[in-house]
């Protein structure tokens, strides 16, 4: 029996095959640049969204966008770190001047996110995380600045259940029963908006919640549309 010998073609590595082609420099070993993402995280009071956002910032996964508010500081809160605490007159002046990406009235207080906290960082390719309510998230999605709209990645943090949510709210020990009842009513209204978001994170433990949120961040960084 005679055997026929076949020549075997060696396939070039992906980087070699694409090297030199227009627009493929990053594949050939160059580090691609990308625009920053605007991670919008919402959820009712007690969902743990603020803790998640703070951890992302503490671990240098994103820059935290510090919101403005007209409410009084809670014990341990610092101006410029937790919030920019503003008078009602100053808050209204900034609204009129168009300085906010979004602003809303929540529990009788004004809240808003400054454009200056976001736009420059996105242009530098830095990721920004915002902890805002459903009203604010809707305003960010419809923002007239195309750079912001393109950067948005929105996540809703859903509490595991109403009973546990109430326990979390009561566990703070800083609010009256009347305030807790108000927050519960508002929470149920907010939870009805989860379908408006690109991602739903059903809360479990703190570690599980953070791992899932970080997985979203890592995946979104690899989105081709963000690479310049």
C-alpha positions in Angstrom: 0.0 0.0 0.0 1.4 3.3 -1.0 0.9 6.3 1.3 0.5 9.7 0.0 2.2 12.5 1.9 0.3 15.7 2.4 1.9 19.0 3.1 0.7 20.6 6.3 0.3 24.4 6.3 1.3 26.1 9.5 -1.4 28.6 10.6 0.0 31.9 11.6 -0.9 33.3 15.0 -3.9 35.7 15.1 -1.6 38.7 15.8 0.7 37.8 12.8 -2.2 37.4 10.4 -3.7 40.8 11.3 -0.4 42.7 11.8 -0.1 45.5 9.3 -3.8 45.7 8.4 -5.5 49.0 8.9 -7.2 49.3 12.3 -5.6 46.2 13.7 -2.7 47.7 15.6 -4.2 47.0 19.0 -4.6 43.3 18.1 -1.0 43.1 17.1 0.2 43.9 20.6 -0.6 47.5 21.1 -2.7 48.4 24.1 -6.1 49.6 22.9 -7.5 52.8 24.3 -11.1 53.0 25.4 -13.6 55.5 26.7 -14.7 55.3 30.3 -18.0 53.8 31.3 -20.6 55.4 33.5 -21.9 52.7 35.9 -25.3 53.8 37.1 -26.4 51.7 40.1 -29.9 52.0 41.5 -31.9 50.2 44.1 -34.1 51.0 47.1 -32.8 52.1 50.4 -31.4 49.1 52.2 -30.5 47.2 49.0 -26.8 47.7 49.6 -26.1 49.7 46.5 -24.1 52.4 48.2 -21.8 49.9 49.9 -21.2 48.2 46.5 -20.4 51.5 44.8 -18.0 52.6 47.6 -16.2 49.3 47.4 -15.7 49.6 43.7 -14.1 53.0 44.3 -12.0 51.9 47.3 -10.6 49.0 45.2 -9.9 51.5 42.4 -12.2 49.9 39.9 -14.0 53.2 39.3 -14.2 56.8 40.5 -17.1 57.5 42.8 -19.3 60.4 41.7 -20.2 62.3 44.8 -23.8 63.5 44.7 -25.2 66.8 46.0 -28.0 66.9 48.5 -30.0 69.3 50.6 -30.6 66.9 53.4 -28.7 67.2 56.7 -25.6 65.0 57.2 -26.1 61.8 59.1 -23.7 60.9 61.9 -20.2 60.0 60.4 -20.9 61.5 57.0 -18.4 64.0 55.6 -19.0 66.8 53.2 -17.2 66.1 49.9 -16.8 62.4 50.7 -20.3 61.1 51.2 -22.2 64.0 49.7 -21.8 67.6 48.8 -24.2 69.1 51.3 -25.8 72.2 49.9 -28.4 74.7 51.1 -31.7 74.7 49.2 -30.9 78.0 47.6 -27.5 76.8 46.4 -29.0 73.6 45.1 -31.7 75.4 43.1 -29.1 77.8 41.7 -27.1 74.9 40.3 -30.2 73.3 38.8 -31.0 76.6 37.0 -27.4 76.8 35.8 -27.6 73.3 34.2 -24.8 72.0 36.4 -26.5 68.6 37.1 -26.6 65.5 34.8 -29.6 64.5 36.9 -31.5 65.8 39.9 -34.6 64.7 41.8 -36.6 65.2 45.0 -36.4 62.1 47.3 -38.0 61.9 50.7 -38.5 65.7 50.6 -34.8 66.5 49.8 -33.0 67.5 46.7 -30.4 65.2 45.2 -28.2 65.7 42.1 -25.1 64.6 40.2 -22.7 67.2 38.9 -21.5 67.0 35.3 -18.1 68.2 36.5 -17.8 64.9 38.5 -18.3 62.8 35.4 -17.5 64.2 31.9 -13.7 64.8 32.3 -13.1 61.4 33.8 -14.9 59.6 31.0 -12.9 61.5 28.4 -9.7 60.2 30.1 -10.9 56.6 29.8 -11.7 56.4 33.5 -14.8 54.5 34.8 -17.2 56.4 37.0 -19.8 54.9 39.3 -23.0 56.7 40.4 -25.3 55.7 43.2 -28.7 57.2 42.2 -32.4 56.5 42.3 -34.7 55.5 39.5 -35.7 59.1 38.6 -32.0 60.1 38.3 -31.2 57.0 36.2 -33.9 57.9 33.8 -32.6 61.4 33.4 -29.0 60.1 32.8 -30.3 57.8 30.0 -32.0 60.7 28.3 -29.2 63.2 28.9 -28.6 65.6 26.0 -24.8 64.9 26.1 -24.1 62.0 23.7 -20.9 61.1 25.5 -22.8 60.4 28.7 -25.5 58.4 27.0 -23.0 56.2 25.2 -21.1 55.6 28.4 -24.0 54.4 30.5 -24.2 50.9 32.0 -27.1 50.6 34.3 -27.6 48.1 37.1 -30.6 47.6 39.5 -29.9 46.0 42.8 -33.0 44.1 43.9 -33.4 43.2 47.6 -34.0 39.5 48.3 -37.5 40.2 49.8 -39.7 42.7 51.5 -39.2 41.3 55.0 -35.4 41.4 54.7 -35.5 44.9 53.2 -37.5 46.2 56.2 -35.1 44.5 58.6 -32.2 46.2 56.9 -33.9 49.6 57.1 -34.8 49.2 60.7 -31.3 47.9 61.5 -29.8 51.3 60.8 -31.1 52.6 64.1 -31.2 56.2 62.8 -34.8 56.5 61.5 -38.2 56.6 63.2 -40.9 54.1 62.5 -42.7 56.7 60.4 -39.5 57.3 58.3 -39.0 53.5 57.9 -42.6 53.1 56.7 -42.1 55.9 54.1 -38.9 54.4 52.9 -40.6 51.0 52.5 -43.4 52.6 50.4 -40.8 54.3 48.2 -38.8 51.2 48.0 -41.7 49.1 46.6 -42.3 51.9 44.0 -38.6 51.9 42.9 -38.5 48.1 42.7 -41.2 48.2 40.0 -38.7 49.9 37.6 -36.2 47.1 37.5 -37.0 46.3 33.8 -35.8 49.8 32.8 -32.2 48.6 33.5 -29.7 46.7 31.5 -28.7 44.4 34.4 -30.6 43.1 37.4 -28.5 42.1 40.4 -30.6 40.0 42.9 -29.0 40.7 46.3 -27.6 37.8 48.3 -24.5 38.2 50.5 -22.2 41.3 50.3 -19.4 39.2 48.7 -21.7 37.6 46.1 -23.2 41.0 45.2 -19.8 42.6 44.8 -18.5 39.7 42.7 -21.4 39.9 40.3 -21.2 43.7 40.0 -17.4 43.5 39.3 -18.1 40.8 36.7 -20.4 43.3 34.9 -17.7 46.0 35.0 -15.0 43.6 33.6 -17.3 42.4 30.8 -18.3 46.0 29.8 -14.7 47.0 29.6 -14.2 44.5 26.8 -17.1 45.8 24.8 -15.8 46.5 21.3 -17.8 49.7 21.1 -15.7 51.3 23.9 -12.4 50.8 22.2 -11.0 53.8 20.4 
